[in-house]
Amino acid sequence: MSGVPSVRGRLIELAQHDAAANMAIDEALLNSVAMGAPPTLRFYGWKRPTLSLGYFQPLAEAKAWAERTGIALGADGDVDLVRRSTGGGAILHHAELTLSLTLPMNVSDTGAREATYRNVHEAIADELKLLGVDAKPFRTLGTSAVSRSEADAAVPAKASKGDEPFLCFQRRTDEDLIVSGYKVLGSAQRRTKGALLQHGSLLWSVSRHADVLPGMQQLAGRQLNLEAFIRGLKRRLETIFGIDWQSGSLESTELEAAEQIVTQRYGNPDWTAKR
């Protein structure tokens, strides 16, 4: 979809939340858009460094990683811990930009889901190019890639393969953006009846808790303007999806739903330890 925006959407400006709240807000938005709320584009950060486990990743893997790296996990440690509702490897959220896009969509429309994934990543790559950063999809680099459906399926057989790196940004799937051999952007989708959520992490700078993963500022060798990048990306996504993104906020019903979801899942130790 392209051209003059024909649909009014909601833009939730960049704000920081704790780990459980970030995951719960995305889920609340997915449910809300499925029930008729406007398409929503959300930018967010993390109040504390956070390790988010993929839905099917065993908690034991996080503990083993923490022991290897000397990082203390949990509210009293160096890095918070949360389990996502989407698949893939663990992500160390710290010096990054996280975004979510929630659209009304028929759950059976596989083509639209694939197009959404690719369009968001292409928009990000094009905006990075304006900053002098050359980011390419992994599928274009001539190396065997993992399909999007395999990465998002989050089936135990895939998630438990012993040869897969623990951290998501040390894995590669076809649409991941790569700069100088390093992955800088990965996303995942979650579907419900009537709506699609796509959230993704863009490594803006290196984290002291995962210094093997350079961010774009290290790869570019200079400071990059995050505010300008967000403004440009918003315009690109406006054109691609035909949505006029207007600044807004979460409705009171969405905030209440997110609080309940935190209690039930993302802030619940039983949810984190479910595998």
Secondary structure, 3 states (H helix, E strand, C coil): CCCCCCEEEEEEEEEEECHHHHHHHHHHHHHHHHCCCCCEEEEEEECCCEEEECCCCCHHHHHHHHHHHCCCECCCCCEEEEECCCCCCEEEECCEEEEEEEEECCCCCHHHHHHHHHHHHHHHHHHHHHCCCCCEEHHHCCCCCCCHHHHHHCCHHHHCCCCCCCEHHHCCCCCCEEECCEEEEEEEEEEECCEEEEEEEEECCCECCECCCCCHHHHHCCCCCHHHHHHHHHHHHHHHHCEEEEECCCCHHHHHHHHHHHHHHHCCHHHHCCC
